[in-house]
Amino acid sequence: MKTLSPHREVQRIRHELRIRNLTVKSVQSVGPGFLSVTLKGPELAGFTSLSFDDHVKVMLADSAGDTVRRDYTPRHYNAQAQELTIEFAVHDGGFASDWAKNAKAGDEVVIGGPRGSMVIPTEYDWHMLIGDETALPAISRRIEELATDAQIMVIAKINSQEDIRLFDGKTNLSVLWVYDYPSLINEVKEMILPEGEGYIWSAGEAATMATIKRYLVGEKDVDPKKLSVASYWKQGESDFHERL
Ligand SMILES: Cc1cc2nc3c(=O)[nH]c(=O)nc-3n(C[C@H](O)[C@H](O)[C@H](O)COP(=O)(O)OP(=O)(O)OC[C@H]3O[C@@H](n4cnc5c(N)ncnc54)[C@H](O)[C@@H]3O)c2cc1C
């Protein structure tokens, strides 16, 4: 197996765990499937998120006063304004999703982390980003952070055409939208990987991600050093996270 050039090594960086008390500044809908919630507060000073793959724990109180913890991607951080935006993919029967649906300016929220960052270099010849709604905030952030002319391919599952989003300003970006998990898996199976050294990042529903990982490693012979697949949620379970 070839070794990666040093500037293409994934770096793992630990951060001191900080818990921050914040308030909701605003809530905006991003198509029918997503709510963009901007949090603010002086405790965001020093907030560090080095990778689109990072997550914070959003901590919410339930009616019994217990704390409910869920993982969310820091979608955008504005250090000057001390504002952090998180995009919630809304779904039925989720505590955090329901919280986002009812959130309003002034509501209190606690976040923890990120505790660490897996920094995937930007210097690859191409970048493949695969995922469902829960991964779309991370995918959107990655697209923004890559160079204007980076070769980026996206295969994303959303619930409806109204959730299609535009990514402006990239000259070498292709996006394939699908509307169910079998189609996501099929498109991954049918994709032709470009020449050169690329990185594949994939995240979303657990069973689909397991199938995608098996396929990429087993059938496509993708080097695991140039691949990250994570389960962001699992049917019937709460607060599930697994790196596959
Ligand atoms: C590293 C990481 C980053 C993440 N980033 C984001 C992000 O930026 N935005 C985002 O929206 N999500 C993100 N997720 C996924 C999110 O943490 C889960 O979807 C979480 O379970 C939602 O919490 P909840 O309280 O709404 O639902 P839960 O109470 O956890 O789950 C209730 C039920 O809903 C199901 N469920 C959970 N999520 C979904 C879903 N999306 N669609 C359909 N059914 C679901 C569960 O299987 C369960 O049966 C991320 C997860 C990880 C691990």
The ligand as an ORCA input file, in Angstrom:
! r2SCAN-3c Opt
* xyz 0 1
  C     -20.690     13.963     14.571
  C     -22.172     14.214     14.308
  C     -22.575     15.412     13.710
  C     -23.939     15.631     13.443
  N     -24.318     16.811     12.885
  C     -25.630     17.045     12.631
  C     -26.071     18.294     12.092
  O     -25.290     19.217     11.872
  N     -27.395     18.442     11.850
  C     -28.310     17.441     12.119
  O     -29.494     17.646     11.884
  N     -27.926     16.271     12.663
  C     -26.623     16.051     12.932
  N     -26.232     14.863     13.492
  C     -27.250     13.835     13.727
  C     -28.039     14.078     15.007
  O     -27.145     14.087     16.116
  C     -29.049     12.917     15.168
  O     -29.937     12.904     14.103
  C     -29.780     12.990     16.495
  O     -30.242     11.705     16.825
  C     -30.958     13.965     16.465
  O     -31.458     14.067     17.758
  P     -33.030     14.142     18.078
  O     -33.120     14.464     19.526
  O     -33.705     15.025     17.101
  O     -33.529     12.679     17.803
  P     -33.315     11.419     18.810
  O     -34.058     11.648     20.057
  O     -31.840     11.183     18.915
  O     -33.967     10.241     18.013
  C     -35.380      9.989     18.069
  C     -35.729      9.035     16.953
  O     -35.524      9.688     15.702
  C     -34.625      8.941     14.899
  N     -33.778      9.924     14.186
  C     -32.688     10.580     14.632
  N     -32.210     11.422     13.700
  C     -33.023     11.293     12.634
  C     -33.064     11.899     11.354
  N     -32.185     12.847     10.980
  N     -34.057     11.531     10.505
  C     -34.986     10.598     10.848
  N     -34.992      9.977     12.059
  C     -34.033     10.339     12.938
  C     -33.856      8.040     15.838
  O     -33.482      6.860     15.211
  C     -34.853      7.792     16.939
  O     -35.667      6.697     16.602
  C     -24.885     14.632     13.773
  C     -24.474     13.449     14.400
  C     -23.134     13.239     14.660
  C     -22.719     11.960     15.334
*
